[in-house]
């Protein structure tokens, strides 16, 4: 009954879903295409897939990439389908795993769309990355005999309370999930508090520690740094959101009086905001260049670069002196920080704000291991950046601590693979 009401609500929201696609398509042309896939249509595949991995967007795709590599090493004949919900996630799959996996958009959770999708793909196993609970997808997978696993699960206390309120809707779906691989002991306990049997919940650790940096990253970062200027200090602000760029540009205006040769690199989280951030930078009085249009060294007169390219953030962090991770500097609805492990993995000191709900344990670990700095507002952000710009030894020590922290916490991918393989073997 509860799932029927949920499905009815989805039907009532269908005009909103379509309008949202139209609006997103206005700002990001990639949203205008491949609508059919979102409703279960697409090519008829000649063979069934062994594994379907659903990774919503870029962050989840990055976390899934080492898992896919290890899975293919263990089972070279494994046919893997990766679905995403966003064009940026789609592009990330294409750029990193194009020859290894098949990609399409995931169907919306309408029964007809899910049924059509499963008829075309017939996966043995569905792996949901992080906390993606889709009642109709899980129910229809269960009906077809497709085992469902949830991996790299994180659940804040706020999320647990929210799920508890809709437990009549999601409870039966959670009961059909065969295994949960969670990031931390706290995540495990919160799932158990929702009524999930403890023997189905395993602490595997966070796969986001498995950064899987390409061998050429350092070489490419060196070339970028030469173009930025070796005599300049460089601050890369990654995954920024609306409201954060204006804060950072205001701060940078103050900093440039003390550190006039510093270069600020802004990498907005969403590509549809690239133009908006570029206009904001010009209005703020800065000489600006867009990375997509810049070839060769950046003139000293340019103080801000807009990183309007995709899939380069880890490399930009590697070329920086200081990293600031967005989604955390101001309160943003639905956002609780972004992944700070990329700058840590490449040995760059990272600064993040007070809003790190989605990465609370990782951020606390970074503070404990002295691999990063948490600020609580504009003035403490300014003070911390000034301290790091003045102290090269502190930057080096913090960066080394970050590399060590990431290295010592790897292993989640292997633990997750050990959860998956027994289910894969059952169907072969």
TIMI-464742 format. One line per field, with one value per residue (C-alpha): residue in three letters; chain; x, z, y. Coordinates in pm, 1 decimal, always signed. Example, Ala and Ser with C-alpha at 12.3 -4.5 7.8 and 13.67 -1.06 7.14 Angstrom:
! residues 2
rest = ALA, SER
kette = A, A
u = +1230.0, +1367.0
w = +780.0, +714.0
v = -450.0, -106.0
This chain:
! residues 428
rest = UNK, UNK, UNK, UNK, UNK, UNK, UNK, UNK, UNK, UNK, UNK, UNK, UNK, UNK, UNK, UNK, UNK, UNK, UNK, UNK, UNK, UNK, UNK, UNK, UNK, UNK, UNK, UNK, UNK, UNK, UNK, UNK, UNK, UNK, UNK, UNK, UNK, UNK, UNK, UNK, UNK, UNK, UNK, UNK, UNK, UNK, UNK, UNK, UNK, UNK, UNK, UNK, UNK, UNK, UNK, UNK, UNK, UNK, UNK, UNK, UNK, UNK, UNK, UNK, UNK, UNK, UNK, UNK, UNK, UNK, UNK, UNK, UNK, UNK, UNK, UNK, UNK, UNK, UNK, UNK, UNK, UNK, UNK, UNK, UNK, UNK, UNK, UNK, UNK, UNK, UNK, UNK, UNK, UNK, UNK, UNK, UNK, UNK, UNK, UNK, UNK, UNK, UNK, UNK, UNK, UNK, UNK, UNK, UNK, UNK, UNK, UNK, UNK, UNK, UNK, UNK, UNK, UNK, UNK, UNK, UNK, UNK, UNK, UNK, UNK, UNK, UNK, UNK, UNK, UNK, UNK, UNK, UNK, UNK, UNK, UNK, UNK, UNK, UNK, UNK, UNK, UNK, UNK, UNK, UNK, UNK, UNK, UNK, UNK, UNK, UNK, UNK, UNK, UNK, UNK, UNK, UNK, UNK, UNK, UNK, UNK, UNK, UNK, UNK, UNK, UNK, UNK, UNK, UNK, UNK, UNK, UNK, UNK, UNK, UNK, UNK, UNK, UNK, UNK, UNK, UNK, UNK, UNK, UNK, UNK, UNK, UNK, UNK, UNK, UNK, UNK, UNK, UNK, UNK, UNK, UNK, UNK, UNK, UNK, UNK, UNK, UNK, UNK, UNK, UNK, UNK, UNK, UNK, UNK, UNK, UNK, UNK, UNK, UNK, UNK, UNK, UNK, UNK, UNK, UNK, UNK, UNK, UNK, UNK, UNK, UNK, UNK, UNK, UNK, UNK, UNK, UNK, UNK, UNK, UNK, UNK, UNK, UNK, UNK, UNK, UNK, UNK, UNK, UNK, UNK, UNK, UNK, UNK, UNK, UNK, UNK, UNK, UNK, UNK, UNK, UNK, UNK, UNK, UNK, UNK, UNK, UNK, UNK, UNK, UNK, UNK, UNK, UNK, UNK, UNK, UNK, UNK, UNK, UNK, UNK, UNK, UNK, UNK, UNK, UNK, UNK, UNK, UNK, UNK, UNK, UNK, UNK, UNK, UNK, UNK, UNK, UNK, UNK, UNK, UNK, UNK, UNK, UNK, UNK, UNK, UNK, UNK, UNK, UNK, UNK, UNK, UNK, UNK, UNK, UNK, UNK, UNK, UNK, UNK, UNK, UNK, UNK, UNK, UNK, UNK, UNK, UNK, UNK, UNK, UNK, UNK, UNK, UNK, UNK, UNK, UNK, UNK, UNK, UNK, UNK, UNK, UNK, UNK, UNK, UNK, UNK, UNK, UNK, UNK, UNK, UNK, UNK, UNK, UNK, UNK, UNK, UNK, UNK, UNK, UNK, UNK, UNK, UNK, UNK, UNK, UNK, UNK, UNK, UNK, UNK, UNK, UNK, UNK, UNK, UNK, UNK, UNK, UNK, UNK, UNK, UNK, UNK, UNK, UNK, UNK, UNK, UNK, UNK, UNK, UNK, UNK, UNK, UNK, UNK, UNK, UNK, UNK, UNK, UNK, UNK, UNK, UNK, UNK, UNK, UNK, UNK, UNK, UNK, UNK, UNK, UNK, UNK, UNK, UNK, UNK, UNK, UNK, UNK, UNK, UNK, UNK, UNK, UNK, UNK, UNK, UNK, UNK, UNK, UNK, UNK, UNK, UNK, UNK
kette = A, A, A, A, A, A, A, A, A, A, A, A, A, A, A, A, A, A, A, A, A, A, A, A, A, A, A, A, A, A, A, A, A, A, A, A, A, A, A, A, A, A, A, A, A, A, A, A, A, A, A, A, A, A, A, A, A, A, A, A, A, A, A, A, A, A, A, A, A, A, A, A, A, A, A, A, A, A, A, A, A, A, A, A, A, A, A, A, A, A, A, A, A, A, A, A, A, A, A, A, A, A, A, A, A, A, A, A, A, A, A, A, A, A, A, A, A, A, A, A, A, A, A, A, A, A, A, A, A, A, A, A, A, A, A, A, A, A, A, A, A, A, A, A, A, A, A, A, A, A, A, A, A, A, A, A, A, A, A, A, A, A, A, A, A, A, A, A, A, A, A, A, A, A, A, A, A, A, A, A, A, A, A, A, A, A, A, A, A, A, A, A, A, A, A, A, A, A, A, A, A, A, A, A, A, A, A, A, A, A, A, A, A, A, A, A, A, A, A, A, A, A, A, A, A, A, A, A, A, A, A, A, A, A, A, A, A, A, A, A, A, A, A, A, A, A, A, A, A, A, A, A, A, A, A, A, A, A, A, A, A, A, A, A, A, A, A, A, A, A, A, A, A, A, A, A, A, A, A, A, A, A, A, A, A, A, A, A, A, A, A, A, A, A, A, A, A, A, A, A, A, A, A, A, A, A, A, A, A, A, A, A, A, A, A, A, A, A, A, A, A, A, A, A, A, A, A, A, A, A, A, A, A, A, A, A, A, A, A, A, A, A, A, A, A, A, A, A, A, A, A, A, A, A, A, A, A, A, A, A, A, A, A, A, A, A, A, A, A, A, A, A, A, A, A, A, A, A, A, A, A, A, A, A, A, A, A, A, A, A, A, A, A, A, A, A, A, A, A, A, A, A, A, A, A, A, A, A, A, A, A, A, A, A, A, A, A, A, A, A, A, A, A, A, A, A, A, A
u = +0.0, +277.9, +467.0, +145.6, +103.0, +470.2, +419.4, +103.4, +301.3, +565.5, +295.0, +158.6, +512.4, +576.0, +506.1, +754.1, +1013.2, +974.4, +981.1, +1298.2, +1464.1, +1360.9, +1495.0, +1821.1, +1850.0, +1830.3, +2143.0, +2320.5, +2255.8, +2345.8, +2018.4, +1824.8, +1925.0, +1867.6, +1537.0, +1418.4, +1680.5, +1534.3, +1206.9, +1356.6, +1401.4, +1730.2, +1922.8, +1839.2, +2157.8, +2248.7, +2369.3, +2257.5, +2476.0, +2642.9, +2657.3, +2459.4, +2625.0, +2420.9, +2637.0, +2435.8, +2700.0, +3071.8, +3153.5, +2988.1, +3147.7, +3489.9, +3426.1, +3303.8, +3598.2, +3850.7, +3578.4, +3510.7, +3883.7, +3921.0, +3604.3, +3729.2, +4066.7, +3889.6, +3636.6, +3768.0, +3456.2, +3220.2, +2977.6, +2917.3, +2651.2, +2700.9, +2408.9, +2414.7, +2154.3, +2359.8, +2540.6, +2856.1, +2844.3, +2790.1, +3088.1, +3301.8, +3216.6, +3296.1, +3629.5, +3754.5, +3595.2, +3459.7, +3615.0, +3546.1, +3176.5, +2847.0, +2674.6, +2322.6, +2104.7, +1918.8, +1542.0, +1327.1, +1157.6, +832.2, +730.9, +687.0, +1030.1, +1204.9, +1037.7, +1137.1, +1494.1, +1530.9, +1388.9, +1660.3, +1951.2, +1867.8, +2142.8, +2243.4, +2335.0, +2249.2, +2503.4, +2367.5, +2649.7, +2602.7, +2248.2, +2026.5, +1694.8, +1454.0, +1157.2, +1030.2, +1375.7, +1456.9, +1115.4, +1131.7, +1491.6, +1377.7, +1089.9, +1336.0, +1585.5, +1842.0, +2031.4, +2061.1, +2359.8, +2426.7, +2792.1, +2993.1, +2684.9, +2699.8, +2411.9, +2413.2, +2193.7, +1976.8, +1929.7, +1845.7, +1571.8, +1438.1, +1430.8, +1266.4, +973.2, +916.3, +998.8, +659.0, +764.2, +1126.8, +1120.7, +1019.4, +1278.3, +1554.7, +1444.6, +1510.4, +1871.5, +2102.8, +2409.2, +2503.2, +2868.3, +2900.3, +3172.6, +3189.5, +3067.0, +2828.1, +2674.0, +2636.0, +2455.8, +2216.2, +2112.6, +2058.6, +1849.1, +1626.5, +1555.7, +1812.3, +1957.3, +2316.5, +2436.0, +2353.3, +2558.7, +2938.5, +3180.1, +3398.7, +3532.5, +3501.8, +3591.1, +3653.0, +3992.9, +4074.0, +4155.9, +4300.3, +4511.9, +4636.4, +5013.0, +5038.9, +4875.3, +5198.0, +5341.8, +5028.3, +5010.3, +5369.2, +5283.3, +4980.7, +5190.7, +5442.1, +5157.5, +5026.3, +5373.7, +5614.6, +5677.7, +5308.0, +5115.9, +4805.3, +4480.7, +4239.5, +3880.4, +3704.2, +3335.6, +3208.1, +2839.8, +2635.6, +2722.9, +3064.9, +3234.7, +3130.2, +3268.2, +3596.0, +3634.0, +3575.2, +3832.1, +4077.3, +4043.6, +4168.1, +4442.8, +4576.3, +4689.7, +4926.6, +5000.3, +4972.3, +5107.9, +4863.0, +4644.1, +4292.3, +4144.2, +3766.7, +3620.5, +3238.7, +3067.7, +2813.0, +2912.0, +2591.8, +2730.4, +3061.3, +2933.5, +2768.3, +3089.5, +3293.8, +3059.2, +3071.4, +3452.0, +3462.3, +3203.6, +3418.6, +3700.2, +3939.0, +4120.8, +4004.1, +4078.8, +3880.1, +4081.6, +3910.2, +4029.2, +4375.1, +4675.5, +5026.3, +5139.8, +4891.2, +4996.5, +5080.8, +4794.8, +4542.7, +4459.2, +4167.3, +4120.8, +3781.0, +3828.7, +3549.0, +3662.0, +3546.2, +3742.3, +4049.3, +3993.6, +4241.6, +4506.6, +4431.6, +4464.1, +4797.0, +4928.0, +4810.9, +4970.2, +4641.8, +4304.8, +3968.9, +3680.0, +3338.5, +2992.3, +3103.5, +3172.5, +2810.5, +2489.6, +2343.9, +2024.0, +2088.2, +2467.7, +2691.4, +3041.0, +3236.5, +3521.5, +3839.7, +4040.7, +4148.0, +4372.7, +4491.1, +4590.1, +4810.8, +4977.7, +4810.0, +4684.0, +4305.4, +4072.2, +3702.2, +3412.8, +3178.5, +2914.2, +3062.1, +2763.1, +2812.4, +3181.4, +3180.2, +3401.8, +3648.3, +3676.3, +3729.2, +3998.6, +4171.2, +4171.6, +4299.3, +4577.2, +4661.2, +4595.2, +4352.1, +4197.6, +3833.6, +3720.5, +3396.6, +3359.9, +3516.9, +3767.1, +3901.4, +3923.2, +4127.3, +4355.0, +4414.8, +4493.3, +4736.6, +4909.3, +4954.4, +5072.6, +5341.4, +5457.0, +5589.4, +5698.8, +5345.1, +5210.7, +5460.2, +5397.8, +5019.2, +5041.9, +5258.8, +5009.3, +4731.6, +4913.6, +4983.4, +4622.0, +4481.1, +4736.8, +4664.7, +4288.3, +4279.2, +4131.4, +3758.5, +3746.2, +3884.8, +3639.9, +3351.6, +3465.0, +3461.8, +3094.8, +3004.4, +3185.7, +2985.5, +2661.8, +2814.2, +2934.0, +2584.0, +2450.7, +2730.1
w = +0.0, +96.3, -228.7, -428.0, -267.7, -340.7, -706.4, -727.4, -593.3, -861.5, -1130.2, -986.0, -994.5, -1355.9, -1495.3, -1242.0, -1345.2, -1712.4, -1637.7, -1435.4, -1732.3, -1957.6, -1714.4, -1665.3, -2043.3, -2071.7, -1857.6, -1954.4, -2311.2, -2219.7, -2026.9, -2353.2, -2490.4, -2418.7, -2236.9, -2357.3, -2143.0, -1832.2, -1904.9, -1975.4, -2353.6, -2529.2, -2726.1, -2690.3, -2564.1, -2711.5, -2381.4, -2023.0, -1785.3, -1489.8, -1285.0, -1293.6, -1094.2, -1026.6, -948.7, -940.1, -1046.6, -1060.3, -695.3, -700.6, -1037.2, -895.0, -595.7, -822.7, -1064.3, -851.4, -769.3, -1138.7, -1208.3, -933.5, -1039.6, -1396.7, -1271.3, -1073.5, -1347.1, -1687.3, -1860.8, -1642.8, -1838.0, -1643.7, -1697.8, -1523.5, -1490.3, -1376.1, -1335.0, -1449.0, -1773.5, -1575.5, -1432.6, -1783.4, -1914.9, -1627.6, -1711.8, -2077.4, -2005.3, -1751.9, -1839.1, -2193.1, -2318.6, -2001.7, -1932.6, -2097.5, -1987.4, -1998.7, -1778.7, -1498.4, -1536.5, -1316.7, -1047.8, -1240.5, -1258.9, -1638.3, -1690.5, -1451.4, -1606.1, -1957.8, -1846.1, -1670.4, -1969.7, -2187.4, -1946.4, -1728.2, -1468.2, -1222.8, -953.8, -887.4, -687.0, -554.9, -466.8, -138.2, -9.2, -314.4, -209.3, -504.2, -391.7, -738.9, -876.0, -574.6, -579.2, -948.6, -920.1, -639.9, -857.1, -1140.6, -911.4, -941.3, -614.0, -476.8, -277.7, -140.4, -110.4, +23.1, +227.0, +448.3, +664.2, +882.4, +1191.5, +1010.6, +721.5, +960.6, +1121.5, +777.2, +664.1, +991.0, +908.8, +573.1, +689.3, +573.9, +217.3, +219.2, +481.9, +243.2, -9.2, +251.7, +351.3, -5.6, -8.7, +38.5, +170.5, +292.7, +282.7, +501.6, +543.6, +925.1, +1247.8, +1293.2, +951.2, +1044.9, +1369.4, +1202.9, +949.6, +1231.5, +1411.3, +1101.2, +1153.2, +924.1, +1048.0, +1172.6, +976.0, +651.2, +740.2, +702.3, +769.1, +457.8, +493.1, +241.4, -120.3, -163.1, -3.1, -315.5, -525.5, -816.5, -947.3, -1304.4, -1343.0, -1565.8, -1311.4, -1170.8, -1514.9, -1634.1, -1309.3, -1359.3, -1705.4, -1568.7, -1290.2, -1542.8, -1721.7, -1394.9, -1298.6, -1057.4, -877.6, -801.6, -512.2, -637.7, -450.7, -612.3, -493.5, -604.6, -627.2, -538.6, -529.4, -573.2, -292.8, -228.7, -530.0, -418.2, -70.6, -216.3, -459.6, -177.8, +34.6, -255.3, -306.4, +49.7, +13.8, -309.1, -119.4, +90.6, -172.7, -506.0, -723.2, -600.5, -858.8, -764.9, -956.8, -925.6, -1024.6, -993.3, -908.4, -1191.7, -1552.4, -1616.5, -1376.9, -1557.5, -1745.4, -1433.9, -1230.7, -1512.6, -1522.7, -1143.8, -1153.2, -1409.6, -1217.0, -906.3, -1083.3, -1162.6, -1483.9, -1563.4, -1807.0, -1868.4, -1864.7, -2180.6, -2368.0, -2217.3, -2406.5, -2271.7, -1970.5, -1787.5, -1787.9, -1451.2, -1505.9, -1479.1, -1118.5, -1155.6, -1372.2, -1414.9, -1440.4, -1691.4, -1788.0, -1659.6, -1501.1, -1414.8, -1051.2, -904.8, -1145.4, -1056.5, -686.8, -758.0, -920.5, -636.0, -316.2, -122.2, -183.6, -62.1, -100.2, -164.8, -63.9, +293.1, +326.4, +353.8, +439.3, +116.4, +117.8, +31.4, +37.8, +324.0, +189.3, -83.1, -94.2, +65.8, -9.5, -360.8, -239.8, +53.4, -183.3, -390.4, -87.1, -86.8, +236.8, +231.0, +389.0, +434.1, +604.4, +890.1, +675.8, +628.6, +727.6, +439.0, +515.5, +892.7, +974.1, +691.9, +788.1, +1154.2, +1055.6, +846.6, +1146.8, +1380.2, +1138.2, +1076.2, +705.8, +675.6, +838.7, +919.3, +931.2, +1068.0, +864.4, +641.1, +892.2, +997.7, +630.5, +558.5, +856.6, +761.3, +398.2, +506.2, +745.4, +474.6, +213.9, +453.1, +577.1, +310.8, +576.6, +715.3, +365.2, +306.4, +642.2, +604.2, +252.7, +370.1, +647.8, +388.1, +167.5, +470.1, +590.7, +254.4, +214.4, +558.2, +499.6, +167.8, +142.9, +122.1, -242.0, -163.7, +125.8, -99.8, -373.5, -118.3, -50.1, -419.2, -557.9, -372.0, -520.8, -865.7, -839.1, -743.5, -1085.9, -1293.3
v = +0.0, +242.8, +175.2, +229.0, +570.0, +645.6, +550.4, +762.8, +1057.8, +998.7, +1013.9, +1336.6, +1480.1, +1378.3, +1730.8, +1870.3, +1609.0, +1702.1, +2075.3, +2027.1, +1856.1, +2145.0, +2405.8, +2215.8, +2183.7, +2561.6, +2600.6, +2277.0, +2153.8, +1793.6, +1767.7, +1816.2, +1477.9, +1108.0, +1159.4, +818.0, +646.1, +807.7, +626.4, +284.7, +307.3, +247.0, -13.6, -381.9, -543.5, -881.6, -1030.2, -981.5, -784.6, -948.7, -628.8, -306.7, -28.2, +284.9, +589.9, +913.3, +1164.7, +1239.7, +1169.4, +828.6, +743.7, +830.5, +604.4, +322.1, +337.1, +141.8, -112.1, -166.7, -204.5, -465.0, -645.0, -676.3, -798.2, -1071.0, -1150.3, -1034.0, -1167.6, -964.1, -741.8, -420.5, -155.7, +180.1, +420.5, +780.7, +1053.5, +1353.4, +1438.9, +1516.0, +1164.7, +1027.2, +1220.1, +1095.7, +733.6, +797.0, +963.9, +707.0, +371.2, +399.9, +75.4, -124.4, -69.7, +21.5, +341.3, +478.2, +696.6, +522.1, +495.3, +712.0, +504.2, +454.6, +84.9, +90.4, +253.7, +16.5, -291.8, -187.2, -115.7, -452.8, -638.8, -482.6, -532.5, -839.9, -778.1, -1049.4, -796.4, -432.3, -231.3, +98.5, +337.1, +522.3, +583.3, +544.8, +393.2, +346.8, +132.9, +35.1, -45.3, -262.4, -434.6, -519.8, -641.0, -870.0, -996.5, -1079.1, -1249.4, -969.0, -938.3, -584.3, -459.7, -110.9, -12.7, +278.7, +370.6, +676.1, +789.7, +1098.8, +1120.1, +1373.7, +1130.5, +848.7, +1057.8, +1146.4, +783.4, +679.4, +910.0, +736.7, +385.1, +251.3, +347.7, +236.2, -38.5, -318.0, -198.3, -206.8, -556.8, -675.7, -550.7, -849.0, -666.1, -319.2, -211.8, +99.0, +356.9, +370.2, +214.2, +509.0, +442.0, +75.8, +154.1, +397.1, +133.0, -116.1, +147.5, +152.1, -215.9, -376.6, -703.6, -658.1, -963.0, -780.5, -469.4, -476.6, -194.6, -178.0, +177.1, +457.9, +383.7, +754.5, +692.2, +486.4, +790.8, +587.5, +876.0, +827.3, +775.5, +1083.6, +1316.9, +1459.2, +1520.7, +1700.2, +1900.3, +2012.6, +2145.3, +2331.2, +2479.1, +2610.3, +2789.9, +2930.9, +3052.5, +2889.3, +3218.3, +3264.9, +3115.8, +2932.9, +2869.2, +2621.1, +2639.5, +2321.5, +2222.9, +2569.5, +2663.3, +2979.0, +3220.3, +3072.1, +3230.7, +3580.9, +3506.9, +3379.8, +3669.9, +3919.6, +3743.0, +3731.1, +4105.5, +4153.9, +3893.0, +4038.1, +4351.4, +4136.6, +3870.4, +4052.2, +3768.3, +3505.1, +3326.7, +3215.7, +2919.8, +2876.8, +2537.2, +2554.2, +2226.9, +2248.3, +2327.3, +2523.4, +2788.5, +2844.8, +3151.4, +3294.6, +3266.3, +3419.9, +3720.9, +3753.1, +3753.3, +4034.5, +4237.6, +4196.3, +4380.4, +4095.2, +4017.6, +3667.3, +3387.2, +3070.2, +2750.9, +2623.5, +2933.0, +2970.7, +2836.4, +2879.8, +3083.5, +3305.0, +3672.0, +3828.7, +4072.2, +3784.8, +3703.1, +3459.6, +3153.2, +2986.3, +2609.9, +2548.9, +2199.0, +1861.6, +1578.6, +1787.3, +1876.4, +1626.5, +1753.0, +2117.1, +2034.8, +1863.3, +2181.9, +2409.6, +2538.5, +2547.2, +2381.1, +2509.5, +2263.7, +2413.1, +2302.4, +2365.8, +2738.8, +2852.4, +2669.7, +2526.5, +2323.1, +1958.8, +1998.5, +1899.2, +1950.6, +1773.3, +1525.4, +1660.8, +1346.8, +1451.0, +1735.7, +1522.5, +1241.8, +1473.5, +1631.6, +1972.7, +2131.1, +2152.5, +2406.1, +2336.9, +2509.8, +2422.0, +2248.3, +1900.8, +1687.6, +1443.2, +1398.6, +1438.5, +1139.2, +1205.0, +1573.4, +1484.7, +1236.7, +1505.1, +1738.8, +1468.1, +1376.4, +1745.5, +1700.1, +1990.3, +2294.1, +2370.8, +2731.1, +2873.9, +3193.0, +3454.0, +3591.1, +3251.6, +3152.6, +3465.5, +3403.5, +3039.2, +3120.2, +3393.1, +3153.2, +2891.9, +3142.5, +3263.8, +2922.1, +2684.7, +2433.8, +2414.2, +2355.9, +2075.7, +1907.0, +1924.7, +1783.0, +1491.5, +1420.1, +1408.9, +1158.5, +937.5, +957.4, +850.4, +570.0, +425.0, +414.9, +233.1, -115.0, -37.7, -146.0, -490.4, -531.8, -431.4, -668.8, -950.7, -870.5, -872.9, -1178.7, -1446.7, -1310.1, -1291.1, -1650.7, -1766.2, -1661.1, -1814.7
